């Protein structure tokens, strides 16, 4: 009997707030006939991203053919994660119902933990890495927010650079208001940071052609001592010139290149490497004045090293919970949220409770809570 073909796995990585979940939502909506399994990894005790993804997949045909598994606390596939391998083996047991697995890593995790795990004898017989995608917040990249500087800047730059280092494809996101010159500048910066990146893709309106994300088959393994090994191809160096033709950024211009070596090595969980990354959740029982809350979150990001804020809140302006998304001082409160997002929020938030997750580098929970309480005139704790 011919053995079953391994299930392709796409890893989606990227720093906090890059737009990974939004991009994944668009891929799910464009999945065509693919039956997908999604593993969503978040750094924190509240599963905001999983709820949003579930809202998209719980309607129509997607409810049957898109399955979502939540992994909290940023631990997916690392040494202390006891759920990853059993979850993957359960998917392998449902091989006839799964065409592709997508894994969204935490914004503070490297994709290498998943990549390593896929090469173990336990999983290598059932799965194959299709590609690793790194999503980039392009305006922040152009604003030098991933450059060396303070201790927080250095930690951000280190994590950002290592996420790009292990990517096959870099997706430039949040680019709708950028010029062609800015896009070329962004490409040059990516190439300088990670010269071995193979494809650069452009995600207008946080959307990516499904053909440029799934089914790329960039890793062609050979079995040696029950482990996958990867071929190595020499790529252009840091001094390679920027592409003059933006059409070449569609990924097809690179077809025919073999997979490059990632040089994977055993490593500890990123908490042990850098314990400065912290996440905490603040809650309020009072309806929130939306404008004041938006200002308060932005002020908190100015006074404390808060890099990411997300959650659902009850506002004075609406009866349903609203989605809050913050990347540093850039904050949105969606007062006109889509019905699907509101449905997720209704499940995630109790009737009169607001809940926000803050992620940063050595942030003070008490200071953020005090600031939000003062500026909104409500009690946050």
N, C-alpha and C positions, 0 to 999 in steps of 0.2 A: 504494500500500500504506500502510495506517495505521501510523505509527511506534509502536514499542513504548512502553508506559508506563514512565517512569523507576522504578528500584528505590528504595523508601523506605529512608531511613537514620535510625536512632535513635542519638544520642550519649548515653552515660551518663558523667557526670562526678561529681566529689565528692572531698573531701579525704581524705587518708590514713586508712584504717581505717573509712570510712563504711559499708562493707558492700556496695560495688558488685558484687563478684563473687558474693556470696551471693544478692543480688537477681537478678542475671542467671541464675544457676543455676535459680532458681525460675521465671523466665520461660521458660527452655528446657524445663523439665519441663511447662509449661502451654502450649506453643507450638501445640497442636492440630495442624493439618495444615500449618502454615507451614514452609517450608524456609528455614533461617536460615544466615547467614554471620556469624561473630563475629570481630572484631579485638580482641585483648586486649593492652593496653599496660601495661607495668610499668616502674617506676623501679628498675633493678638488673639484675645479670647472671643471676639465677636466675628462671626463669619458674614461680613458685609458682601464681599465679592461673590461668594457662593450663592447667597440669596438672590443677587441680581442675575446671575447666570441661570439659576433655577427658574426665575420668573420668565425668562425668554424661552426656556425649553419645556415649560409645563403647558404649552398650548398646542393644539392640533397634533400633527404627526410627530412633532419633536418630542412630545411627552413619552412616546414609546421608544424612540430611536436615539435619544440623547440622555445619558445617565451621568449624574454629577456626584462626586465624592469630595467632601470637605476635609482638609487637613489644616489644623490650626497651629499656632505658635511657631511657624516657620521651620518645622522639623522634617519636611518630606524627604524621605530616602536617606537622611543622615543616620548615624550609628544608633541614636536613641529613638528612632522612629520604628515602632513595632507594627505599624499598620500598612506600610507601603508594599512590602513583598506579598503579604496575604491578599491585599486588595488587587494587586496585579495578577496573582495566580487565580483569583476568583474571576477576573476578566478573561484570563486564558481559558478557563473552564467554559466560558460562554463564547468561545471563539466564533461560533456560527452567527452570533448576534452583534459582534463588534468588528467594525472595519478599520477604525483608527482610534488611537488614544492620544489625547492632548493633556499635557501636564503644565499647569501654570505655577511656577515657583514663586516663593515670597520675594518681594522686592529687596530683601536683605539676605538672600541666599544665592549660592552659586549653582549653576546647572550641573556641575560635575558630580554631585552626589547621586542624582538620578542616572547620569551617564554611566557612572561606575556600576551602579546596581544592575543596569540593563545588560552589562557584560558578564555578570556572574553566571555560573552554570545553572542556577535555579531559574533565572529569567531568560537567558540567552536562547533557549530552545523555543521560547514562545513569542519573543518581541525583538524588534530591530529598530534602532534609532533612525528615524527618517530625516530629521534635521533639528537643529537648535536655533530658535529665533530669539533675537534680543531686540526689545522694543525700546526706543529712545524718545524722551521728551525733547524734541529738537530745539524749541525756544530756550530751554534751560541750558542745553549744550552750547548754543551760540552766545549765551549770556555768561559763559565761563563758570557755570555753577557746578561743574564737575572737575574743576581745576584744584591744584594744591593750594593750601593757604593755612587757615587755622586748623586746630585738631579735628573739628567737625568736617571742614572741607577735605582734609587729608583722608579721613575715614570714608567719606562719600566718593572721592576720586578713586580710592583703592578698590572699593566694591564695584563701582561703575566700570572701571577698567578691566577687572577680572571677569565680569559678566560678559563684556564684549569679546574678551580674549577667547572664550570657549564657544562663541557663536559661529554658526555657518552663515546665517542671514541676519543682517541688521535692518530693522524696519524704522524708518524715520517717521515719527508720529507727530501729530499736532502741527501740521505744516500748511494748513489752509491759507494762512495770512502771510506766508513767506514768499520771497522773490526767488527767481532762478539762481541769482547770485548767492543768496543765503543758503539755498539747498546745496550748491556746490561747495560752499564754505563748510557746511555740516558734514558733507561726505569727506572732505579733506581731513577734518578733525577726527572722524571715525577711523579713517585709514591710518592716521598718525598714531592713534591710540591702540588700534588692533589691526595691523597690516595683513593678517591672515584671514580676515573676514572675506567670504567668497561673494556674497550677493549683497547689494543694497536695494531696498525696496521703499517705495513712497506710499504712505497710507493717508490719502486724502479723506477727510471726514471719518478718520479712524477705521477705514475699510481697506481690506486687502483682497485682491483676487484670490479665490480659493486655490487656484492652480499654482500660485506663487507661495503657498503656505503648506499645503498638504500634498503628499505624493511626490516629493522632490527626490527621494531615493539617493540622498547624498552620501550615505555610508554603505559600502558594499563589504560586508565582513567575510573573513575566511575563518574556519574553525581550526584553532591550534590549541591543543591541550584544553579543549572545552572552553576556550575564551575567544572573544572577538578581538581581532587586531585591525588596525586601520592603516590604509596606505597613506603615504605622505607626498604632497605635491608642493613644490616651491612656489610661493606666492609673491606678488610685487611687494617691494619693501616700503618703508616709511616714506622714502623720497619719490615714490611713484606719483606721476602727475595726476591731477584731478581729471575726471572724465569731461571731455568737451561736449559730448552728446548725452543729454539726460535720458534719452531713450534707452541707453544701455543699462540704466538702473533697473530695468524690468526683470533682471535675473536670467533671462534666456540667453543673454550675451555670454554668459559664463558656462553654458552647457558643455559637457564633455570633460570637465575637470574632475579628478578623483577626489575623494574625501581627504581632508588634511588631518594630520595627527593632532590630537588634543593633549597628549602627554599627561594623561590622568594620573593622579597620585592620591594615595589614601590621606585623608585630612580629618581634622576634628570639626565638630560643629562650630559654626561661625560665632556662636556665643562665647565659646572658649577662646577663639582667636581674638575677638574684640568684644568684651562684655559691655561696652558703652552703648550699644544699640538697645533701646528700651521701648516697650509699648505699654500703654495703660489706657483704661477706659474710664470716662467720666459720664455721669448720668444726672439728669434733672427730671423732677416730677412736674415741673411747670411748663406751660406752653411758652415758646420762645419768640421774642421779637426778631424777625428774620434779619433785618438790616443790622441791628445791634449785635446779633450773634455772629454774623459774617465779619463785622469789624473786630469783634473780640477774638475770633479765631486767627485773623490776620495779625492782630497785635500780639497774640501769644506766640506766633511764629517769629515775630521780630524780637521779642524779649527772651525767648527760649529756643534752643536748637531743635525746633519741631519741623520735620521735613514732609510729613504726610498726616492728613486728617481725613477721616471718613466716618460716615454713620447715617443714622436716620433721626430726624427731630420732629417734634410736634411744634407747629408755629401758630402764632396768633392769627395769621392770615389764612390758614387752611385747616380743614378738619382731618385730612389724611397726613401721614408722616411724609416728610420730604427728604430727599437724598442730599447729603452734604458731601462735597468733594473738595479737599484742599491739598495743594502742592505748594509747600512753603507759605508765602503770603497770598497766593492766588487761590481764592475761595469762591465756590459756587454753592448756592442753595437752590435746588430745582423746585420752584413753587408750582411749576406746570409739568410735574413728572408724568411720564407715560403710565398708563394703567398697569402695565406689567410690573414696573418698578414699584409702584404703590402697593401692588398685591404682595410683592416680596417684603416691603416695609411693614405691612400690616402683620405679617407673620413674625417679623424680626423685632418689632417694638410693641411694648404693652400700650394700652389705651392712652395713658397720659404721660408716658415716659419718653424722654429723649436720650439718646445714647451715642457717644462719639468716641472713636478710637484715635489716639495720638501716637505717632511713631517718631522717634528722634534719637539724637546722640547725646546722652547724659541730660535729658530734660528733667525738670522738676515738676512732678505731678501736683504738688500742693500750690505752687506758683501759678500754674495754668488754671487750676480750679478756682483760685482766688480771683484771677483776672477775668475769667468768664463770668463768675458770679457778680463781680463789680460792674462790668460793662453791660451786662444784660439785665441786671436787677433781679435775677433769679438765682436759686441755689444750685450750684454744681458740686458734686462730690464723687 
